């Protein structure tokens, strides 16, 4: 069996990658099984039984997600965030203004406390 055939077999069964990532099997082990038994055998049953369960569609249904969004709840959240930001900005502007009213004059470095 050629290496290209094995690569095509792995591409058709991407679930095998998870066994290698988890450390449950090595690529060498998979290649030896493929070299000895080929791709049509019961030797692959323990590894390919979950292959059909884990297949995920590549296309994402964006319109389905958008239909399920509650726009009123999103608007409420945005309004709440704007109110919080308004309060925080008022507090920071107010504290900055109060700090500007108090004048602090640093004493010269060469002057001692008891002078």
C-alpha positions as CSV (number, residue, x, y, z in Angstrom):
1,X,0.0,0.0,0.0
2,X,1.3,3.4,-0.9
3,X,1.6,6.3,1.5
4,X,-0.6,8.4,-0.7
5,X,-3.4,5.8,-0.3
6,X,-3.0,6.0,3.5
7,X,-3.1,9.8,3.4
8,X,-6.3,9.7,1.4
9,X,-7.8,7.1,3.9
10,X,-7.0,9.4,6.8
11,X,-8.6,12.4,5.0
12,X,-11.7,10.4,4.5
13,X,-11.7,9.4,8.2
14,X,-10.7,12.6,10.1
15,X,-11.8,11.0,13.5
16,X,-8.4,9.2,13.5
17,X,-6.7,12.4,14.2
18,X,-8.3,12.6,17.6
19,X,-6.8,9.3,18.6
20,X,-3.3,10.5,17.8
21,X,-3.9,13.9,19.6
22,X,-5.1,12.1,22.7
23,X,-2.1,9.7,22.6
24,X,-4.2,6.6,22.3
25,X,-2.6,5.7,19.0
26,X,0.3,6.7,16.8
27,X,0.4,7.4,13.1
28,X,2.8,4.5,12.8
29,X,0.3,2.2,14.4
30,X,-2.4,3.4,12.1
31,X,-0.2,3.0,9.1
32,X,0.8,-0.6,10.1
33,X,-2.9,-1.5,10.4
34,X,-3.6,0.1,7.0
35,X,-0.6,-1.7,5.5
36,X,-1.6,-5.1,6.8
37,X,-5.3,-5.0,6.4
38,X,-6.2,-2.2,4.0
39,X,-9.2,0.1,4.5
40,X,-12.0,-2.5,4.3
41,X,-11.7,-4.6,7.4
42,X,-12.9,-5.1,10.9
43,X,-9.5,-4.0,12.2
44,X,-10.7,-0.4,11.8
45,X,-14.0,-0.9,13.7
46,X,-12.7,0.3,17.1
47,X,-11.4,3.5,15.5
48,X,-14.1,4.3,13.0
49,X,-17.2,3.4,15.0
50,X,-17.5,7.0,16.2
51,X,-16.5,8.5,12.8
52,X,-20.1,9.1,11.7
53,X,-21.1,10.6,15.1
54,X,-18.4,13.3,15.1
55,X,-18.9,14.5,11.5
56,X,-19.8,18.2,11.8
57,X,-21.1,20.2,8.9
58,X,-18.6,22.7,7.5
59,X,-21.2,25.3,6.6
60,X,-22.6,27.5,9.4
61,X,-26.2,28.5,9.3
62,X,-25.8,32.2,10.0
63,X,-29.4,33.0,9.2
64,X,-30.6,30.4,11.8
65,X,-28.5,32.1,14.4
66,X,-29.8,35.5,13.5
67,X,-33.4,34.4,13.6
68,X,-33.0,33.2,17.2
69,X,-31.5,36.5,18.5
70,X,-33.9,38.5,20.7
71,X,-33.3,42.1,19.5
72,X,-35.2,43.6,22.4
73,X,-32.9,41.9,24.9
74,X,-29.9,43.1,22.9
75,X,-31.2,46.6,22.9
76,X,-31.8,46.5,26.7
77,X,-28.2,45.3,27.2
78,X,-26.8,48.1,25.1
79,X,-28.9,50.6,27.1
80,X,-27.7,49.2,30.4
81,X,-24.1,49.4,29.3
82,X,-24.6,53.0,28.1
83,X,-26.1,54.0,31.5
84,X,-23.2,52.4,33.3
85,X,-20.6,54.1,31.1
86,X,-22.4,57.4,31.7
87,X,-22.3,57.0,35.5
88,X,-18.6,56.0,35.4
89,X,-17.7,59.0,33.1
90,X,-19.7,61.3,35.4
91,X,-17.8,60.0,38.4
92,X,-14.4,60.3,36.8
93,X,-15.1,63.8,35.4
94,X,-16.5,64.9,38.8
95,X,-13.5,63.6,40.7
96,X,-11.1,65.2,38.2
97,X,-12.9,68.5,38.6
98,X,-12.8,68.3,42.4
99,X,-9.1,67.5,42.3
100,X,-8.5,70.6,40.1
101,X,-10.2,72.8,42.7
102,X,-7.8,71.8,45.4
103,X,-4.5,73.3,44.7
104,X,-1.4,71.4,45.9
105,X,1.9,73.2,45.9
106,X,4.9,71.0,46.4
107,X,7.5,72.2,48.9
108,X,11.0,72.7,47.6
109,X,13.3,69.8,48.1
110,X,15.9,71.8,50.0
111,X,13.4,73.0,52.7
112,X,13.2,70.9,55.9
113,X,10.0,70.2,57.8
114,X,10.9,72.3,60.8
115,X,11.6,75.4,58.8
